[in-house]
Amino acid sequence: MKRLAILGSTGSIGRQTLDVVRSLPNEFRVVALAAGANLDLFREQVAEFRPSLVSCGEAGVREKEAFPGAAFLSLEEMASCDEVDVVVVAVPGKAGLGPVLAAARAGKDIALANKESLVAAGEIITREVKKSGARLLPVDSEHSAIWQCLRGERGRVSRIILTASGGAFRGCPRAQLEKVTVEQALQHPSWNMGRKVTIDAATLMNKGLEVIEAHWLFGVPVSRVTVLLHPQSIVHSMVEFADGSVKAQLGYPDMRLPIQYALTYPRRLANATLPRLDWDRVGSLEFGQPDYEAFPCLRLAMEAGAKGGTYPAVLCAADEAAVELFLARRIRFTRIAALVEQVLSRHRAVSHPSLEAILEADGWARGLVRKLAEVDGW
């Protein structure tokens, strides 16, 4: 049985990972669970799966008596623990960087659902993975699709084609985007995701981050990664090879599918709880080009990825800070992209940055976002 550490167990990906574990009880044993502030759900998960290792943020320091017999560890300690075979990194944003690096240095299998860590520190993480023999197992549906398309292939990849549903506001004119509410932005048409990722999907920043992530996961330059709108979310991504052939991976839009593939790799296991495509109801599959003017976050991310250095780290940090302000109703939806662009324009990049340089750039970007938001207001 594979021994799992699930970091971010009370979030969307964490809960769906535990659904996969429940449906395949003879395949996995949950030995470590980590959560943030949702202690009520976390207690239920610990009672059900009885992990020997737990972590539940700063609030958890006062809650140790609620988990008798379990050892409290930091996320980094949990990710590198000898008792763990596979680390599912589903904590959002910057919080994922430390445990991803710890797991990489410890030679673990890393089921990666935290794209920001690889975007911000891809050069460092991939170097550590190669040194230790760790494996990055992508959980994002798009990168899982590419991974599956590349399996068994030896030919040159001409380009990677990432598909995007378009988020909650596909086709909306910019004037209408100025009036978007938090509630509207959180209504994703296809996927059940966490709040931050859902907002990033609405701005198309999520797709831009995935372009950079694909570069590090599959060794393809950012210039050879393209994005297509695909509102049905049935084709999860495609790979075009040197001879012009294109392979695509299709499936129902359900995150449990790529989660299971990452956890059971290299096997494919039957799971009666997972949905199957009903081809009588699929109908037509549509594709189109994204609107880079209405959704500038996608352009900004692709430009930052092409420049490299500390630009992607600044992109991630500025976006995370701006999304927090939007969710707190302190800025308009369209100000997310505007703030990110302002911060990137003021950044003096460091090439081949150390972890210290990345963290310094991260802190600088977050501080500048807050300062600019205070100056400019709503």
C-alpha positions in Angstrom: 0.0 0.0 0.0 1.2 3.5 -0.8 1.6 5.7 2.3 0.2 9.1 1.7 0.7 12.6 3.2 -2.0 14.9 2.1 -1.1 18.6 2.6 -4.2 20.7 2.4 -6.7 17.9 3.2 -9.7 20.2 3.9 -9.4 22.1 0.6 -11.1 21.1 -2.6 -8.2 18.9 -3.9 -7.6 17.4 -0.5 -11.2 16.4 -0.1 -11.3 14.8 -3.5 -8.0 13.0 -2.8 -9.6 11.4 0.2 -12.6 10.4 -2.0 -10.2 8.5 -4.2 -8.6 6.9 -1.1 -12.1 5.8 0.1 -12.9 4.3 -3.3 -9.6 2.3 -3.4 -9.2 1.2 0.2 -6.7 -1.6 -0.6 -4.3 0.8 -2.4 -3.5 3.6 0.1 -2.9 4.3 3.7 -3.2 7.9 4.9 -0.3 8.4 7.3 -0.2 12.2 7.4 -2.8 14.9 7.1 -2.3 18.7 7.2 -4.9 21.5 7.1 -5.2 25.2 7.7 -8.1 26.8 9.6 -11.0 24.4 9.0 -10.5 22.4 12.2 -14.0 21.0 12.4 -13.6 19.1 9.1 -10.0 18.3 9.9 -11.1 16.6 13.2 -13.5 14.5 11.2 -10.8 13.5 8.7 -8.4 12.5 11.4 -11.1 10.5 13.2 -11.8 8.6 9.9 -8.3 8.0 8.6 -6.3 7.9 11.9 -3.0 9.3 10.5 0.0 9.1 12.8 1.2 12.5 11.7 -0.9 15.7 11.7 -0.4 19.5 11.1 -3.1 22.1 11.3 -1.5 25.5 11.2 -1.1 28.0 14.0 -4.6 27.2 15.4 -3.6 23.6 15.7 -1.0 24.4 18.4 -3.9 24.8 20.8 -5.7 21.7 19.5 -3.1 18.9 20.2 -5.4 17.3 22.8 -8.0 16.7 20.0 -5.6 14.3 18.2 -4.3 11.8 20.8 -1.6 9.5 19.6 -0.7 11.7 16.6 2.6 13.5 16.2 2.5 17.2 15.2 5.0 18.1 12.4 5.6 21.1 10.2 4.6 20.7 6.5 8.3 20.4 5.6 8.9 17.7 8.1 5.8 15.8 7.0 6.8 16.1 3.3 10.2 14.5 4.0 9.2 11.9 6.6 10.4 8.3 6.1 6.9 7.0 6.8 5.6 8.8 3.6 5.8 7.5 0.0 3.7 10.0 -1.8 3.2 13.7 -0.8 0.0 15.3 -2.2 0.8 19.0 -2.2 -2.6 20.7 -2.3 -2.0 23.8 -0.1 -2.5 27.0 -2.1 0.0 29.7 -3.1 3.4 30.3 -1.5 2.6 27.9 1.4 3.4 25.0 -1.0 7.0 26.0 -1.8 8.6 24.8 1.4 7.0 21.3 1.5 7.6 20.8 -2.3 11.3 21.5 -1.9 11.5 19.3 1.2 9.8 16.4 -0.6 12.0 16.8 -3.6 15.2 16.8 -1.5 13.9 13.6 0.2 13.3 11.8 -3.1 9.5 11.5 -2.6 6.8 11.1 -5.2 5.1 14.5 -5.3 1.5 14.6 -6.5 1.6 18.3 -7.3 -1.5 20.4 -7.2 0.3 23.6 -6.1 1.4 25.2 -9.3 2.8 28.4 -7.7 5.7 26.5 -6.2 6.9 25.3 -9.6 6.2 28.6 -11.3 8.1 30.6 -8.8 11.0 28.2 -8.2 10.9 25.7 -11.1 14.7 25.8 -11.7 15.5 25.0 -8.1 12.8 22.3 -7.7 13.6 20.5 -10.9 17.3 20.5 -10.0 16.5 19.0 -6.6 14.3 16.4 -8.2 17.0 15.3 -10.6 19.6 15.1 -7.7 17.4 13.0 -5.4 15.4 10.8 -7.8 12.1 12.3 -6.7 9.2 12.3 -9.2 6.8 15.2 -10.0 3.4 13.7 -10.6 1.1 16.4 -12.0 -2.4 16.6 -10.6 -3.8 19.6 -12.6 -6.1 18.1 -15.2 -4.2 19.9 -18.1 -0.8 18.7 -17.0 -2.1 15.2 -16.3 -3.4 15.2 -19.8 -0.1 16.2 -21.3 1.7 13.6 -19.1 -0.7 10.9 -20.4 -0.2 12.0 -24.0 3.6 11.8 -23.7 3.6 8.4 -22.1 5.5 6.0 -24.4 6.4 8.7 -26.9 10.0 9.3 -28.0 9.5 11.8 -30.7 10.1 15.6 -30.6 7.3 17.7 -29.2 6.4 20.6 -31.5 4.1 22.2 -29.1 1.8 21.7 -26.1 -1.7 22.9 -26.4 -3.4 23.8 -23.0 -7.2 24.0 -23.1 -9.1 26.5 -21.0 -12.8 26.6 -20.2 -12.6 30.4 -20.2 -13.8 30.7 -16.6 -16.9 32.4 -15.4 -16.7 35.4 -17.8 -15.8 33.9 -21.2 -17.0 36.4 -23.9 -17.8 39.2 -21.4 -16.9 42.7 -22.6 -14.4 44.6 -20.5 -16.9 47.1 -19.5 -19.0 44.3 -17.9 -15.9 42.9 -16.1 -15.6 46.2 -14.2 -18.8 45.3 -12.3 -18.0 41.7 -11.5 -18.8 40.6 -7.9 -16.9 38.1 -5.8 -19.9 35.8 -5.9 -20.0 35.9 -9.7 -16.3 35.2 -10.0 -16.5 32.2 -7.8 -19.1 30.5 -10.0 -16.9 28.4 -12.3 -18.9 26.7 -15.1 -17.0 23.4 -15.2 -14.8 22.7 -12.2 -15.1 22.5 -8.4 -12.0 24.3 -7.1 -10.8 26.4 -4.2 -11.5 30.1 -4.0 -8.1 31.3 -5.1 -7.8 29.0 -8.1 -11.4 29.8 -9.1 -10.6 33.5 -9.2 -7.4 32.8 -11.2 -9.6 30.8 -13.6 -11.9 33.8 -14.0 -9.0 36.1 -14.9 -7.2 33.4 -17.0 -4.1 33.8 -14.7 -4.5 30.2 -13.9 -3.9 29.3 -17.5 -0.9 31.5 -17.6 0.6 29.8 -14.6 -0.1 26.5 -16.2 2.0 27.6 -19.3 5.0 28.2 -17.0 4.4 25.0 -15.1 4.3 23.0 -18.3 7.6 24.4 -19.3 9.2 23.0 -16.1 7.3 19.7 -16.0 7.9 18.7 -19.7 11.0 20.7 -20.7 9.2 22.6 -23.5 10.0 26.4 -23.9 7.2 28.8 -23.0 7.1 29.9 -26.7 6.0 26.4 -27.7 3.1 26.3 -25.2 -0.2 27.7 -26.5 -3.7 28.1 -25.1 -7.1 27.3 -26.7 -10.5 28.0 -25.2 -12.6 24.9 -24.9 -15.8 25.7 -23.0 -16.9 22.0 -22.7 -13.8 21.1 -20.6 -13.8 17.6 -22.2 -10.4 17.8 -24.0 -8.1 18.5 -21.1 -5.0 19.3 -23.2 -3.1 18.2 -26.4 0.4 17.5 -27.6 1.5 18.1 -31.2 4.5 16.1 -32.4 7.1 16.8 -35.0 5.3 14.9 -37.7 2.1 16.9 -37.2 0.2 14.3 -35.2 -1.8 15.5 -32.3 -2.7 13.4 -29.2 -5.4 14.6 -26.8 -6.7 13.3 -23.5 -10.4 13.5 -22.9 -12.5 12.9 -19.9 -15.4 14.2 -17.8 -14.4 17.4 -15.9 -13.8 15.7 -12.5 -10.5 16.3 -10.5 -10.7 12.8 -9.0 -9.6 11.4 -12.4 -6.2 13.2 -12.6 -5.7 12.7 -8.8 -6.2 9.0 -9.1 -3.8 8.8 -12.1 -1.1 10.6 -10.2 -1.6 8.4 -7.1 -1.7 5.0 -8.9 0.9 5.8 -11.7 2.0 3.8 -13.7 -1.2 1.7 -13.3 -4.7 2.5 -14.4 -7.2 1.1 -11.9 -11.0 0.7 -12.3 -13.0 2.9 -10.0 -16.8 2.7 -10.2 -17.2 6.1 -8.5 -15.5 8.0 -11.3 -17.7 9.4 -14.1 -17.6 8.2 -17.7 -18.2 10.3 -20.8 -21.7 9.9 -22.3 -20.9 10.4 -26.0 -24.6 10.7 -26.8 -24.8 13.8 -24.7 -21.3 15.4 -25.4 -22.4 16.9 -28.7 -20.0 19.3 -30.4 -16.6 20.3 -29.0 -15.7 23.9 -29.6 -12.3 25.6 -29.6 -11.3 29.3 -29.9 -8.7 31.9 -29.1 -8.5 33.6 -25.7 -9.2 37.4 -25.6 -5.8 38.7 -24.3 -7.2 42.3 -24.1 -10.1 41.5 -21.9 -8.1 39.0 -19.8 -4.5 40.5 -19.7 -3.4 38.1 -16.9 -2.8 35.4 -19.4 -0.5 37.7 -21.5 1.3 38.9 -18.3 2.0 35.3 -17.2 3.3 34.2 -20.6 5.6 37.2 -20.8 6.9 36.6 -17.2 7.5 33.0 -18.1 9.4 33.9 -21.2 11.6 36.3 -19.3 12.3 33.9 -16.5 14.5 34.7 -13.5 12.4 36.1 -10.6 9.7 37.4 -12.9 7.5 34.3 -12.4 7.9 34.5 -8.6 6.8 38.2 -8.6 3.9 37.3 -10.9 2.7 34.6 -8.4 3.1 36.8 -5.4 1.5 39.9 -6.9 -1.5 37.8 -8.1 -2.0 36.1 -4.8 -1.9 39.4 -3.0 -4.3 41.0 -5.5 -6.7 38.1 -5.4 -6.8 38.3 -1.6 -7.7 42.0 -1.9 -10.5 41.2 -4.4 -11.9 38.4 -2.2 -11.9 40.9 0.7 -13.9 43.3 -1.5 -11.1 45.9 -1.4 -10.4 46.1 -5.1 -12.4 45.6 -8.3 -12.0 42.4 -10.4 -10.2 44.2 -13.2 -7.7 45.7 -10.7 -6.2 42.3 -10.2 -4.5 42.4 -13.6 -3.7 46.1 -13.3 -1.9 45.6 -10.0 0.1 42.6 -11.3 1.2 44.5 -14.4 2.3 47.5 -12.3 4.3 45.3 -10.0 6.0 43.4 -12.9 6.9 46.7 -14.6 8.8 47.9 -11.5 10.6 44.6 -10.9 14.4 44.3 -11.4 14.8 40.6 -12.1 17.5 38.3 -10.9 18.6 35.5 -13.3 18.9 32.0 -12.0 17.8 33.1 -8.6 18.5 31.4 -5.3 15.7 30.5 -2.9 16.5 33.6 -0.9 16.2 35.8 -3.9 12.9 34.2 -4.8 11.5 34.8 -1.3 12.8 38.3 -1.3 11.1 39.0 -4.6 7.9 37.4 -3.3 7.8 39.7 -0.2 8.6 42.8 -2.3 5.8 42.1 -4.7 3.2 41.5 -2.0 4.2 44.7 -0.2 4.0 46.7 -3.4 0.5 45.3 -4.3 -0.8 46.4 -0.9 0.8 49.8 -1.2 -0.5 50.4 -4.7 -4.0 49.3 -3.6 -4.0 51.7 -0.7 -2.9 54.6 -2.9 -5.3 53.9 -5.8 -8.2 52.7 -3.7 -11.2 50.7 -5.1 
